[in-house]
Amino acid sequence: MIVQSATEIAEDFSPEYWREKDKTHTFPEDFWKALVEAGFVGILIPEGYGGGGMGMVEMILAMETLTSQSCGLAGQWFLCLTSIFGGLSIAKHGSENQKKNYLPKITKGMEFCLALTEPDAGTNTLNTQTMAIEEGNGYVINGRKTFISGADRAKGMVLITRTTPLEKVPKRTLGLSLFLVDLPNPAIEVMPIEKHGIHYSKTCEVYITNLKIPKENLLGERDKGWYLILDTLNPERMSFSAAASGIGLLAISKAVDHARQRSVFGVPIGSHQAIQFPLAEARAKIEAARLLNYRAAWLYDEGQPCGAEANMAKVAAVEAGIQGVYHAMQTLGGYGYSVEYDVERWWREVNLIRLAPVTHQMALAFIGEHVLGLPKSY
Ligand SMILES: Cc1cc2nc3c(=O)[nH]c(=O)nc-3n(C[C@H](O)[C@H](O)[C@H](O)COP(=O)(O)OP(=O)(O)OC[C@H]3O[C@@H](n4cnc5c(N)ncnc54)[C@H](O)[C@@H]3O)c2cc1C
């Protein structure tokens, strides 16, 4: 049912629609409305709060289907920002009041963002400098975040700060906390960053100056934020793996149509092995990556450790997805480079997944240490 419903939504938003949104840097309001109305935004939210009460397996099925049916990355992006960053974090670790306050609103389309990355910490989240200092009945927060997607429109933010300085914690992974922040807020300045693709959604610098929030806005236990956020970051990885596979399938299907019709030496170009085999190889790798990602999602839904599978699925999916789009571009020849044929847009989109949400190198470092049992490499 999820696949069927996602296919129907995707069919309503043509390649022309996405080309135009990308070109004009416009948020796809009607697409977002369709996701909300069909219940996709609430998939991960328990039924008692108005959601679908389903899990990551269903979420990645939805994302894979949407991304593979003309939406491209948009089919995953908006669901990740709101449903995973906001919905899942609150459903997992929120107090009863926080759940009652935010979850029903999220199912109705309240947008969220996640503010984790900092300019000086980068991949090394434990070097987070943004600091929340307890004062009276609340916290005062100062700091700076970068690359925060959707911060320009979101009405809610999951903000990661230090609550205890690094030099005062017994273990580096302690001392971080998560906060729920309502947006817009006069203490928070948001500045979009010009980027390479995904122009229908903004990614922003975020400056936080003397932001005062009550203690009730702490999400989960103080100083344990690193452990809590992993319950959001692993699903985020799975969601980007679903997107990489979906975009790969989308590009391959476009390439196959073209390769059947285009004939330059008297036969369709798809009859040449040089065109056919790389597409076939990418397709096979995408199928393997999808299965690994379903396994990661299933483990997550079962409450079992899933970090190894989530990282391995990410590594496999992004390589397979990039290979699919790369060879689709080769198959289309010059048309692959022209905006009208969409492959160049998917190329810009799929390449992000090597850099974010976790870089390819850091995913490999995780596998090296936790799957292979080698010494930590950094
Ligand atoms: C379009 C976009 C949207 C984003 N959206 C969000 C968002 O919504 N919220 C959010 O919090 N963040 C977001 N990010 C941030 C993203 O998660 C980070 O850019 C990413 O984690 C990498 O951090 P960095 O850019 O600081 O790279 P750096 O940490 O500077 O790393 C640079 C390079 O060095 C490599 N490297 C660093 N250390 C090691 C090591 N020990 N071993 C091997 N290689 C290493 C990295 O793998 C990488 O290739 C977004 C980024 C982009 C581009």
PDBQT file of the ligand as one rigid body, heavy atoms in Angstrom, charges set to zero:
ROOT
HETATM    1  C1  LIG A 401      23.590  20.182   1.405  1.00  0.00    +0.000 C 
HETATM    2  C2  LIG A 401      23.969  19.812   2.801  1.00  0.00    +0.000 A 
HETATM    3  C3  LIG A 401      22.967  19.670   3.741  1.00  0.00    +0.000 A 
HETATM    4  C4  LIG A 401      23.301  19.399   5.075  1.00  0.00    +0.000 A 
HETATM    5  N1  LIG A 401      22.291  19.367   6.018  1.00  0.00    +0.000 NA
HETATM    6  C5  LIG A 401      22.619  19.257   7.328  1.00  0.00    +0.000 A 
HETATM    7  C6  LIG A 401      21.606  19.393   8.353  1.00  0.00    +0.000 A 
HETATM    8  O1  LIG A 401      20.418  19.554   8.061  1.00  0.00    +0.000 OA
HETATM    9  N2  LIG A 401      21.996  19.356   9.659  1.00  0.00    +0.000 N 
HETATM   10  C7  LIG A 401      23.289  19.190  10.025  1.00  0.00    +0.000 A 
HETATM   11  O2  LIG A 401      23.569  19.192  11.229  1.00  0.00    +0.000 OA
HETATM   12  N3  LIG A 401      24.278  19.058   9.093  1.00  0.00    +0.000 NA
HETATM   13  C8  LIG A 401      23.969  19.085   7.752  1.00  0.00    +0.000 A 
HETATM   14  N4  LIG A 401      24.964  18.981   6.788  1.00  0.00    +0.000 N 
HETATM   15  C9  LIG A 401      26.348  18.842   7.221  1.00  0.00    +0.000 C 
HETATM   16  C10 LIG A 401      27.002  17.510   6.841  1.00  0.00    +0.000 C 
HETATM   17  O3  LIG A 401      26.507  16.486   7.650  1.00  0.00    +0.000 OA
HETATM   18  C11 LIG A 401      28.499  17.732   6.972  1.00  0.00    +0.000 C 
HETATM   19  O4  LIG A 401      28.887  18.587   5.897  1.00  0.00    +0.000 OA
HETATM   20  C12 LIG A 401      29.281  16.479   6.919  1.00  0.00    +0.000 C 
HETATM   21  O5  LIG A 401      29.020  15.723   8.082  1.00  0.00    +0.000 OA
HETATM   22  C13 LIG A 401      30.774  16.728   6.807  1.00  0.00    +0.000 C 
HETATM   23  O6  LIG A 401      31.230  17.702   7.695  1.00  0.00    +0.000 OA
HETATM   24  P1  LIG A 401      32.198  18.860   7.152  1.00  0.00    +0.000 P 
HETATM   25  O7  LIG A 401      31.535  19.423   5.948  1.00  0.00    +0.000 OA
HETATM   26  O8  LIG A 401      32.524  19.796   8.251  1.00  0.00    +0.000 OA
HETATM   27  O9  LIG A 401      33.487  18.073   6.675  1.00  0.00    +0.000 OA
HETATM   28  P2  LIG A 401      34.866  17.875   7.478  1.00  0.00    +0.000 P 
HETATM   29  O10 LIG A 401      34.610  17.300   8.829  1.00  0.00    +0.000 OA
HETATM   30  O11 LIG A 401      35.654  19.117   7.370  1.00  0.00    +0.000 OA
HETATM   31  O12 LIG A 401      35.559  16.757   6.588  1.00  0.00    +0.000 OA
HETATM   32  C14 LIG A 401      36.131  17.065   5.312  1.00  0.00    +0.000 C 
HETATM   33  C15 LIG A 401      36.639  15.788   4.669  1.00  0.00    +0.000 C 
HETATM   34  O13 LIG A 401      37.666  15.197   5.478  1.00  0.00    +0.000 OA
HETATM   35  C16 LIG A 401      37.318  13.844   5.761  1.00  0.00    +0.000 C 
HETATM   36  N5  LIG A 401      37.781  13.502   7.098  1.00  0.00    +0.000 N 
HETATM   37  C17 LIG A 401      37.692  14.251   8.226  1.00  0.00    +0.000 A 
HETATM   38  N6  LIG A 401      38.185  13.567   9.270  1.00  0.00    +0.000 NA
HETATM   39  C18 LIG A 401      38.580  12.350   8.794  1.00  0.00    +0.000 A 
HETATM   40  C19 LIG A 401      39.153  11.184   9.385  1.00  0.00    +0.000 A 
HETATM   41  N7  LIG A 401      39.428  11.115  10.687  1.00  0.00    +0.000 N 
HETATM   42  N8  LIG A 401      39.404  10.118   8.595  1.00  0.00    +0.000 NA
HETATM   43  C20 LIG A 401      39.125  10.176   7.258  1.00  0.00    +0.000 A 
HETATM   44  N9  LIG A 401      38.598  11.243   6.654  1.00  0.00    +0.000 NA
HETATM   45  C21 LIG A 401      38.303  12.314   7.415  1.00  0.00    +0.000 A 
HETATM   46  C22 LIG A 401      35.803  13.796   5.691  1.00  0.00    +0.000 C 
HETATM   47  O14 LIG A 401      35.317  12.480   5.459  1.00  0.00    +0.000 OA
HETATM   48  C23 LIG A 401      35.541  14.736   4.517  1.00  0.00    +0.000 C 
HETATM   49  O15 LIG A 401      35.698  14.056   3.315  1.00  0.00    +0.000 OA
HETATM   50  C24 LIG A 401      24.655  19.202   5.454  1.00  0.00    +0.000 A 
HETATM   51  C25 LIG A 401      25.656  19.305   4.475  1.00  0.00    +0.000 A 
HETATM   52  C26 LIG A 401      25.331  19.614   3.184  1.00  0.00    +0.000 A 
HETATM   53  C27 LIG A 401      26.432  19.769   2.175  1.00  0.00    +0.000 C 
ENDROOT
TORSDOF 0
